[in-house]
Amino acid sequence: MNAPPVQHDGAQGRRWLVLAAMTGSLSMIFIDMTVVGVALPRIGAGLGMADGGQAWIVTSYLLTLASLMALGGRVGDLLGKVRAFLSGVVLFAVASVVCADARDGTQMIVGRVLQGIAACLMQPASGARVSGAFAPGERGKAMAAYVGLPLVFMAIGPAAGGWIVERFGWPWVFWLNLPVAAAAIALTLVARPHDPPSTDRNIDWLGGVLLLTGLPAFVFGIQQLGPEAGAAETEGISATTLAALAGGAVVLGAFIRRQWNHPRPLLRVRLFADRALAADAITIGCMQFAMTGLVIAGSLYAQDVLGYSPTEAGLSLLPMLLPIILVVHVAGRWYDRAGARPPASLGPALATVGMLVQAAGAWMRSYPVMAAGMFLLGLGISLTMSPTNTDALGRVPHSERGQVSGLVQTMRQVGGSVGVATIAATVALSLAAFERGDPGLPHDEVVRIRSMLRSHDRKARIDAEVAPLLERVREASARSYAVGYAVASLGTLGAFIAVRRWMAAGAAAPGRPPRAG
């Protein structure tokens, strides 16, 4: 079936305003995935939250994105993508105020969940709007800007967050979302993009409930593995954690089965019958698994092992920034010429090498080696994310791009949330193993010294630096993070395999029906 003609906003000279508005909104979403990580010790101290509660400040946001992104894409079809986008931006601004004004951990987590809900309205709608605003010959460059600039903000987020927290306080991490939201709203109102609501009013609410219960339960189980293993050697994994893992997996399986057979699914998993589209989505999810987990773990590694302040910890991640700035537009033009497969094959390969180099550098406690790995990872991300996102949206008619965007972004956020939980659990499990291998290194002392190193209290940091066990704690921490980096490399390797096995050569033909098999 041929796709209906798309009325490009560029015909009226407003497509670049649309691009600017949608890119600004995506930047907010990406920044909030990373900037909060480096601010966690200050937020936790200010709100009186233990380490377990602090972890949920990050995980609650990512889990909401993963669980509701499909529903957000469907709501965008019903409301019209422009209305859904504006509603999401307004809600994101309100949620940022809730976070900035938080008086306790509960209010903070509620605000983070609201931010996630808002992002689920914004992101599928914005991706579909950018793709529809540009003709096929310009779409690769436009999507490179749409994906690339937010990746830049994601990369500088930890550095900016550390600097802001140290000088102005952690609430400003959230207050700064307000002017970005205001600019996105103003640009959208000026551009006046047109996108009528879908006439199909059906929503698979039961499917939404299955995803909203299954995925959080599964990720909760993963996240609990590490702390439970490290808390006491003899207790083992609790029945609650095992039930969450098994129950979550079963419910997720029921969700996928329902979506495959449902006549009007919430998430059109049958689109995976097109192997190239499946490769796009899997690649994005696998890359996000590695990237999000790395950014959170990397800022903590810098504080735990290298003894950096929050600002220094954020700056230590900047070697990823330069290739993202320089290469992402090259990747867009490469896609326009040759399709997604060439850049998306090279990107995960470079990222996998970069991850393994970082694992070696973490074990050696050598920041220069880690920085070289970060550079390779940033190069791989730049070559992968924009072409695969553009290719996925280009494989269906304009009327179905909301569904594809919801599918792809769900895979992205599932990858990110599972990645953070998996890498955190891997680091905790590895640290527990290294502690057991050193009888003179009690668990309580490890926790105490690491907490002091991350502290905003200068005296506590100085006390940590002169602690007699500091060197052994840092060695055990370095090795545990190295194992975490090695596990992250499995994500980028999975992306490479998906591209090489299933992605077709050449650019996507818009409206081409899915290929079975």
Secondary structure, DSSP 8 states (H G I E B T S, - for coil): --------GGGGT-HHHHHHHHHHHHHHHHHHHHHHHHHHHHHHHHHT--HHHHHHHHHHHHHHHHHHHHHHHHHHHHH-HHHHHHHHHHHHHHHHHHHHT--SHHHHHHHHHHHHHHHHHHHHHHHHHHHHHS-HHHHHHHHHHHHHHHHHHHHHHHHHHHHHHHHH-TTHHHHTHHHHHHHHHHHHHHH-------S-----HHHHHHHHHHHHHHHHHHHHHHHHHHH-TTT-S-HHHHHHHHHHHHHHHHHHHHHHH-SS-SS-GGGGGSHHHHHHHHHHHHHHHHHHHHHHHHHHHHHHTS---HHHHHHTTGGGHHHHHHHHHHHHHHHHHHBSHHHHHHHHHHHHHHHHHHHHHHHHT-HHHHHHHHHHHHHHHHHHHHHHHHHHHTTS-GGGHHHHHHHHHHHHHHHHHHHHHHHHHHHHHHHHHHHHT-TTS-HHHHHHHHHHHH-S-HHHHHHHHT-TTHHHHHHHHHHHHHHHHHHHHHHHHHHHHHHHHH--SB---TT------
